Amino acid sequence: MLVTGACGTVGRALCEKIAGNHYGEVSELVAIDNNESELFFLQQEITNNNAHFYIRDLRHFEGVRNVMEGVDVVFHCAALKHVTLCEMSPTEAVETNIVGLQNLILAAKQAKVERFIFTSSDKAVNPTNVMGTSKLMGERLVSAANNSRENKGTIFSSTRFGNVLGSRGSVVPIFEKQILDGKDITLTSTDMTRFVMTIEEAADLVLDSGRIALGGEVFITKMPVVRIEDLAHSMIDILASRHNLKHDYKVIEIGIKPGEKLYEELMSEEEMHRSLETERYFVVTPAFKNLYEKEYKYEGVVSDTVDRPYISSVEPAASRDEVKNYLLEKKVI
């Protein structure tokens, strides 16, 4: 199994699960990243003799093709993901998130990989920024790869995440630092809602998608919805009690950032017409299904149809107590 972006939050969790045989017995883990220092530290942490670590840049095809040889399953987690930075450097986002992905797809076809799972983002749905647009294009490239003439049977599918709580750049470590430093919490809008999942749940989604993928579809985990203001107050309650903090914390609204949405979309109105629902997932089948010559059937199907988009402003939000219990039970903080 090959994991790209092995030093990222989800990539690292995947490597740990694969090396620990959570996916079953794996003969070899190939982990690649362009961050030399973090890759070195990951190599020190994962002592499995069957794990091998390589410095690679997705933009360089030959290096990617070299490590793809003999691989059966690819989990593609590497990407430029920060909205503002991608907006300021759109060419870089295209080179990594689109050209780099296409390099991986071509290498996977040439190596006759069995399965290829691409990790996408909620921002790919009705995108309002460069990062989301690049992820949507990535999803379409992955779906289309199933039907290219040079594909000799590789299954290409995608997963789509909500907010991974505790990941680098997420609001949880930002809020936690503000609270522990005795500062008020800054929040872009008190009306903001988000789908949330833990790092472990994100890794399980990727692994499970690799097991059940048929080709061309997008898997979306059913997730709780939280109001970000409730998340902030829940974290204040937990951390202030845990560390005996006396500061009179306030949540200060500072206004939404350019390209930022008040709500999160994981499945659009157009997509719902070609989706089905299982016990754990929504499955968005390809837009041009007639090209795929597949029958999309899965275990545990709840409904063959979906009657509404999956949007955080529409789904019922967890109460503040439920948010607090989720953070504690899932050991997010």
N, C-alpha and C positions, 0 to 999 in steps of 0.2 A: 504494500500500500504506500502511496506517495501523498504527502501533505505539503501543499505550497503555503507560504506565509506561516511557517511552523512556529515562529516566534511571537505571532499575534495572540490575542486572548483565546480565540476559538481554535486556532491552529495548534497552540500549545496543549489545550485541553484534549483535542483529538489525538495528538501524539501520545499523551499520557495514557489515554484509554486504549489505544491500539497497542502500545508497548506492554500494557498490563493485561492484554488479551481479553478486554471487555467486548471485543467484536468477534471473539473466537480466536483460535490459534492462527497467528499471522507469521509467515516465514521470514518476512523482512519489512521493516519500516524505513522508508526513504523520506527524510525531512529536508526541505529546501527553504532558504530565505536569503535576502540580500543584506541582512543585518548581522555582520560578523560577530560582534561582541555578544549579542543576545543568543545567537546560534551556539556559540561556545558554552554559554551558561546552560542552555538547554541540553547540550551534549553531556555536561557534567551531571545534570539531574536525572536523565534517563540512561540508566546503566545497562539496559538490555543489550546483549551482544548482537542481536539481530537488527538494531537500529543504526542507521547510517545518516550522516548529516553533511549537506553540501551547500556551499555558497553559490547561489544562482540568481540571475536577474531574468525575469520573464521576457524582457525585451530582446534577449539574445537567444535566438532559436537553437543554435547548435548545442549550447550548454543544456537547455531544457530537453532537447531530443536525447542527449547522452544519458541523462538520469532516468528517462522514461523507459529505457530498455528493460524488459522483464517485469514491468509493473502490471498488476491486474486491476487495481482500483486507484483512482485519483480523487482526492478531496481538495478542491481548489479554494483556498481561503485568502490568498494574497490579493491585496488591492490597496489603492489610495482611497481612503474612506472619509476624511474630514471635509465637510461641506465647504467651509470657507476657504481652506487651502486649495481644494480642487477648483473652486470658482476663480481664484487668483492665478492658478496655473493650469488652465484647461488642457493644454497640449500634453502636459505630464500625465494627467488623468486618462487621456485617450491612449497614450503610449502604454501605460501599465494596465488599465482596466479593459481596454479593447484589443489593442495590438498584442499585448502580453497574453491575454486570454486566447486569442486566435493562434498564437504560437503553441500554446499548450494543447489546443484542440488538434492542430495538425500533427504535433508530436505524438499525441495519444492514438490517432488514427494509424500513423506509420508503425507504431509499436504494437498495434492491435490490442490495446488495453480493453478490458471487459466492461468497466463502468467508470464514468466520469461525472462527478457531482460538483456543481458550481454553487458557491454560497453567495446569494444575492441579498437585497435589502428592501425594506419597506419603501425606501426612497425611489425605487424603480417604478412604483405605481403612480401614474400621472405626475411624472417628475417635474420639479420646479427649479432644479439646479444641475450643474455639470455632473456631480457625482452620481445623482440618481439617474440621469440620462445615460451615463456610461454603464451603469448596472443594468438598465433596461436593454440596452444594446447587447450587453453580455448575455442576458437571458435568451434573446432572440438568436444570437450566434450559437449558443449551446443547443437550443431546440433544433435549429436548422442543420447542425452537424450530424444529426441522426440520418438525414436523407441525402447527404452528399455522396457522389458516386464513388469516392475513394474510401468511404467508410466500410469496413469489413465486419461489422457487427457490434461495434462499441455502442453502449447505451449512454447517452448524454442527457442529464436532467439537472434541475436547479432546485435549491431551497431558498426560501425568503424569510429573513429574520425580522423581528421587531427589535426593541431596545434590549441589548444584553446587559443586564444590571451587573455592575462591578467591572465591566470591561474598561480598558484604557480609553479615556476620552468621554466615557459616559458620565451622567450627572451624579452618580453615587459617589465616586471618589472626589469629585469637585465639591459636592455638598459636605462630605465627611471632613475634608480639609478645612472648609469654612467654619464648620461647627467646632472642631477641635482647636482651631486658632482663635475661637471666641468672637467670630465675626458674624454679622447677619448674613442670611442666605439670599443670594441674588437669583431671581427667577424671571425668565423672559415674559411669561404671561400666566396669570392665575387660571386662565381658561384652558391651558394646554393639557391634553391627554395623550397617553402613549400605551401601546401594547408592551408588555415586559416579559422577559424570560431570564433564567439564570444561565451562567456560562455552561454548566453541566447540561441543562436542557437544550442549549444550542448545539452542543457537541452530539448529544443523543439524536437530535433531529437530523444532523448530517449523516451520522452512521446509519440510522434507520432508513433514510432516503436511499442510501447506497444499497440497502438490502432489497427494497421493494420497487425501485424505479423500473419503469418499462421503456422510457425514452421520450424526451420532448416535454415532459410535464414539469410543473413547479409545485413543490410541496410547501404548505404553510401550516405551522403549528398553531393550534388553538391556544390562546394566551389570555391571561387576565389583563384588564385595562386599569390603569391608575391615573388619577389626576396628579400632575407633577407637584402641585401645591401640597397635596396630601402626602406624597412621598417625602417632601421636605420636612413637614411637621412630624411625620413618623420617625424620621431619622433624628430629628432634634430630641424627641422624647426618649428614644433608645440610647443615643450617645450621651446625652446630658445625664441620664440616670446612671449609665455604666461608668462614666468618668467623673461623676459628682461635679458637673459644670454648673456654675451659678449665673452665667450670662443670660440676660433677658433677650432671647433671640427674636428677631423679626424676619419676615420673608418680604423682601423688597422686589417689586416688579420693575424691570428695566426695559421692557419692550422686546418684541421678537426680532431676530436677526434676519437679514436679507436672505430670501430663499427658504426660510423656515416655515413649517406649517403648524397651525394650532392643534391639529389632529394628525393621526397616522392612518395611512391606507395600506392594507395588506392584500386586498383583492378589490379590483375596480368593478364598476357596474357592467362593463363590457365582459370582463373575465368571468363574472358569476354565471353567465349564460352557458359557459363551457366547463363548469366546475362540478365536482361532486364532493361529498363529505364523508369522512371516515370517523372513527371514534376519536382519533388524535389529530387528524389533519383535514385541511381542505386541499384538494388536488385540482390545480388548474391545468386542463388538458390543452394541447397546442391549438393555436388559432386556425391553422390550416390542417385540421385533423385528417382530412381525406388523403393527405400526402403520406401519412405515417403507416397506414395499413396495420394498425394495432387495435386491440380491444382493451380498453383501459378498465380493468377489473382488479380490485384489491380486497384483502381481508378486512372484515369489520366495517363495511360500508353502511353508513347510517341513512344516507339519502343520495339518490342519483342526480338530484338537482339542488341548487343553492338559490334561495329566494331574495337575498339581499347582499350588497357589498360588505366586506369585512373592514369596518372603519371604526377607529377608537372613539369618535364623537357620538357614534350610534349605539355601540355596545355598552351595557351597564358597567359603570366603574366600581371597583372595589371600595368598600368603606375604609375609613382611616384605620380602624382596628384591624381589618383584614389585610391592609397594606403592611401594618406593623408586624402582624403574625407571619406574613409571607417573608419579610426580610429576615426575621429570626429563624423560622423553620428551615428556610433555604440557605441560611448562614451567609447571606449577602454582605452583612456587616457584622 
